């Protein structure tokens, strides 16, 4: 799915496929392991993932924590850096080879001034990110590691199938050995 296809499947009325988007979109590719956004870099681009898998990490006391994963048909970037134009406190890396579309910060800001579609898209993407982040925070505050893993199994099977166990453990905020015990208990 491309940005245009995403817009057409999520907005009414459908945007004409031969019409121009209110901002320029360029194609990009990243190889497995390549850093998309580095710690300390000011984010100048928003990305739409067409194919591949991306992880967002943060350093805490010299330990890297996994904040989130992004799958195809998702917008991503270092959002705080992008919105505030301040150095990024997260790093974004390609877990697999990735094909994506890119929107430049300045182009998007200019589109916000003149385009209802750009504003709707920005609002919907931001709302979805907020809801996902809030739900994740609530889960960390109210659920055990086992409950979070079981929920991950039922709601995000794609993560379990595509991501190594040690990264899933980091995402859940637990040690890989703890996750192994949880998995054995569930299987038993």
N, C-alpha and C positions, 0 to 999 in steps of 0.2 A: 504494500500500500504506500502511496506517496502522500505528501501533504494535501494536494488537491483532492485525492480520493478520500482522505481523512475528513476534509471539510465537507465533501459531498455526502459522506455517510453520517455526519454528525450535525449538520446544519440545514435548516429549512428557510427559504427555498434553496434548492440545489444550485450550486455555483456552476456557471457555464464552463464546460471543460475547455473551450477554446478561448475563454476570457483570460486576461492577465490577472495574476494575483496582485495584491496591493504592495507586495515586496518581492525582491528578487530572491529566488531559490537557486542554490548551486548544489551540484552533486559532490559527494565526497566518499572516501573509503579510508578505513583504518585496518591495519593488520592485527592479528591476535597479539595481545600484550602491549600494543602501542598506547601511549598516553594521549588522551584526547584533550584533557584540561589538566594542567599541573597545579600542584599546591602553589599558592602565591601569585598565580597568573590572574589578571583581570579578564573575566569572561567576556568575549566580544561576539560570541556566536551562540545561537540556539540550534539544536539539532533535532531532526526527526529520524528515528531509526527505521529503516526499511527492512534490513536483514541484519541479524547478528545479535549479540548480547553484550551489555555494558554494565560495569559495576562502578559504584560511587563509594569512595573510601574517605576516612578521616583519621588523622593521627591523634592518639590520646596517650600521653605518657610513653612515647616511643613505641606504642602498639598500634597497629593499623586496625581500625574497626570498619566493617562493611555497613554502610548506611542503607544502600538500596541497589537493586538490579533493575535494568530497563531492557525490555524485550521489543521485538518489532511492533510498529504502529504506536510508538511512544515518543513524546517530546522529552528531551532532557538537556541539561546543561548545569553548570554550577549556578543555580538560580539566585542565590543571595548575591554572589559576585556580579552576575548579569544585571540584576535589578538595581543594585547600589553602585555598580562600577567600582568595586573595591576588590582587593586581592582575594582569591579563592581560598577557603579553608578546607576544601575538599579536592580530591583528585578523581578524575574520571578516566577509566581505562577500558579498552576493548578486550573482552574475555574470549571473543571469537573474531574472525574477520567480519567487518561491518561495512554495510552500504548505508549511506544516510543522505539526507538533504539538510542544507545549512541555510539559516537566515542570519544575516548580519545585524548586530545590535542597532546601529544607526538607521539602517533600512526599516527595521521594525518600529523604532521610535517615530520615524517620519510617517510610516503607515498609520500609526495610532492617531495621528493628528487629522487624517483625512478619510479614513476607511472604517465603516461600521464593521465589516467583515474582520479586519485585523483586530479591532477591539473585542469582538465576540470571541474570536479564536484565543486571544490572550486571556480573557476572563475564564473561558471554559478550561483551558490548560491549567491556569493557576488554581481554580477551584478544585480540579481533580487532584492536583499535587497536594493541596492543603488537606483534603479529605483523607488521602492515603497516609500522609505524614501524621495527622491527628490520630487515625486508627492505629497506626504502628506504635505511637507513644502510649496510647491507652492500653494496648496489649502488653507493653513492657511493664506498665504500672500495675496491671490487674491479673495477669496470667503467669503461670509457671512456665519454665522452659519447655516442659513436656506438652503443655497446652498450646504453646506457640508453635511447636513443631507439628503437632496434630493438625492445627489449623492451616499451617503451611502446606501440609500434605493434601488437605481437602480443597483449599482455595487456590494454591499456586503450584500445582503439580509440575508445571514447566520448570520451576526452580529446581525441584528435586531431580528431575531427569537430566538437566543440562549443566548443573553446577556441582563441582566437587564437594564432598562432605565437609572438608575443613573450611571452605568458604561459607557453607550453610551454617556451620557452627558459629563462625564470626558474625554472620548476619543475625543469628538468634541471640548473640551476646553470651555464648557459653563456650566452654572448652570442648575440643573435638572428642575427648574421652567421654565427657558427659553426654554428648549427642549419641555416641555409640551405645552407651547404656540405655538411653531413651529409646533408640531404635530397636535394640534387642528386646526391651520390655514390651514394646508395641507389637513386635512380630510374634512373641511368645503367646 
